[in-house]
């Protein structure tokens, strides 16, 4: 959803973004957190989601004090109103160096060889992200010559993923699980890219030189796309992997 927004509508400098509508009902808190965090990459001042039942329940579980949700005024005026038909959004991958107006359907870059995959950071290190990556990686191995790094977004997420068995799945698949940190996302440590290496990441940015050598190419996709690509060694549509995972659950 975020890559579609960035690709279709581009820069939002000087604006605030408000999300609402019936499609929100299918978005859990982790998904909303990811979208809100990524709106920084659109240069938005801030991003908010309307206070529907999902948000209100989330707050009430963490805040026993009474509160009154606030929504937009009736007849509120906006600089622009945009409708996202979720049923029409394809799986997208952002090509290297920028997120704005630079995403394509995964099929257009499928087959691109990778050296590294990264799932984590404040944007995609949530428990939901690790869950879907674990579904893709269950019973599979990371391709020879590929590094897959997984960084939980917080110590709480790390503990939850450990309890759910996701970390064991990752390690059995040949991935490296790190402590909660910005890690490879910021190019600070753990996961620096070498000259001319290719990475597909589910972190926040893919700017040139962001994760290491400026000659490296950084693609950006969902955690499912990164996990599937790490298994095949090339950028891969995760649809078949997720279909197989759901079939196993159903059986």
N, C-alpha and C positions, 0 to 999 in steps of 0.2 A: 504493500500500500504506500509506504513512504517513497520508494523508488518511482512509483507511478506519479505521485504528487510532485516530486522533484523534477521528473522528466517532462511532465506535461505543463506545469505552471511555474517552474523555475524559482527565481529569487523572490523573497518576500520581505526585503529590507524595509524597516520602518513600520511593519505591520504586526498585528497579533493574529494568531490563528485559533479559531474555535471549531471544534469538531462536534457534530451532533447528527441526529437522524436515526432511522430504524436500523441501519446496518451496525450501529454501535453495540447492539445487544449481543452480537456474536463475538465481541472483542473482550477478552479477559483483561485484568489489570496489567499483567505483564506486557501484553500487546500495546496497550494504551501508553504504558511507560516508555516503551521503545519509540513509538511514534512521536510522543511529546519531546523526548530527548533529542531525536534526530531533527526536529524542526530548527534546532540551532544551525544545522547545515544549510537551511534555507534563509539564514540571516534574519529569522523572525525575532521579534522582541520577546514573545513568550507564546506558549501554546496551552490551551485548556480543553477539557472534555466536559460536556454538559453533565450535570449531576443526576445521572439515571440511577436505577436500583443497584447496579453493579458497583458504582462508585460509592453510593451512600452506605451500602452494606460493608464495603471495604473500610470506610472511615469509622463506622460504628464499632467494628471489631477492635479497633485500635484506639478509640477515643470514647470513653464512657460518658463524657460530658455532653449534655444536650446541645444541639446545633441546628441551624436552619440553613438548608441548601439554598444557594443563590443561582439563578439562571438568567439568561438574557431577558431584557425588557421586551414586552409585547411590542411588535413593530420596530424593533431595533434596526438601525441602519448599518449596513456593512459596505466596505469598499468593493467587495465582490462576493458573490455566492457561487460555490462550485459543487457539483454533484459527482460523486464517485460511484459508479455502478460496480459493486464488488464482484458481480458475476462475470464481468467482462475483463477483469484485471488478470493478466498473464503473470507467470513467474518471470521476474526480471533480474537482470544483472547489470550493474553499473560498470561501464568500461573505465580504464585507468585514468587517473589524474583529477577527476571532478565528478560530483554527483549530479550537478545541475544540467538538465537537458542532455543527459549522457547515458541513459539506460536503454537496454534492448532486451527483447525476449531471450531467454536463456538459450534457445535453439540457435540463435545467431552467433553465439560465441562457444557453443558446445564443441568439445574436442580440443580446446586450447590446453596444452600441457601446463601443469602447475608443479611448483616445488614445495609450496606450503599452503595449508589451510589454517584459518584462525577463527575460533568461535569464542566470543567473550566481550569484555569491556562493559561500560555502564549501559550500552545500548542493547546488546544481545548476549548478556551473561545471566539472564533470568532463568528461573527454574523451567518455565515452559520451553525456552530455547534449548536447554540441555536435555529435556525430555524428548523433543523431536529429533535431536541429534542422536540420542541413544536408540531411538526406534530405527533410524537408518543404519546405525553401526552394529546393532545386535547380530551376532553370528558372522560378522564380516571383519576384514582386516584392511588397514590403511595400505595403499599401494606402495610397493618398493620405491625408495627414492623420494617419497613425499613425507613431509613433516606435518602433523596435525596437532595444533596446540589448542587447548581448551582452558579458558580462564573464567571461573565463576565470578559473577558481578559483586558478590559480597560474601562475608563469612557465613551469614545465615543461609544464603543460597548454597554455598559449599556443603554445609552440614545437611541441608535438605536433600541435595543430590547424592551425598554419601549414603544417607538413610534409604533413599529410593533405589539404590543400586546402580545409578547412572555412572558413577566414577569407575566402578569395576568394569562396566561395559566398555568405557572409553579405553581403559588401560589394556584390557584383553584385545581390543582392536588395534593396539599399537599407538594410540594417541598419548600425548604428554599432557597431564593435568597440572596446572600451576596453582599457586595460591592466588586469592583474590587481589587483583592489581590492574592498573591500566595495561601493563605488560607490553605485548607486541603492538597494541593499538597505537600507542604514542611513540613507538620506536625507542623506548627507554632501555629495555632489556628483555631477554627471553623472546626470541623470534625475529631478530633483525634479519632483513633480507640482504643477500649478497648481490653482486653485480649481475644484472640481466635476469635475475630470478623472477618468477611469477607467483603471486599469491592471490588466493581468493579469500576474502575476509568478511566476517559478519560483525565488524566493529563499527566505528562511527564515521571514519573518513578514509579516503583513498588518494589523498594528495600525493603528488610526486615527491619522493624522498621521505614521506611520512613514516615509513616502517623500516628505513635503512637506506641502502644505496639508491641514489636518484635515478639510476638506469633500470631499477626494478619496476615491474608493472603490477599494479594492485587493482584487482577486480573486486566488486562488492556484491554479495548475495545474501540470501537468508541462511540461517543455521542449517536447514535441511539441504540446501544447495551446496554449502561448504562440505558437509559430511559426505554427501554422495560423491562430490568431486574428489575428496580425499581417498575414497575407496577405489575409484576408477583411475585416478591419476590425471584426469582431464576435467575441465568444467563440464558438469553433467546436470541434466534435468532430474530433480529428485523424485518426480512423480512415480516412476516405476518402483523405486525403493520404498516409498511410503505406501504404495498399493500392496506390496508384498508384506510390509509390516502389519498393515491392517488386516490382511488375510490371515496371518498367523494368529492375531488376537481373536479373530472371529472363529477360528477353528479350535 
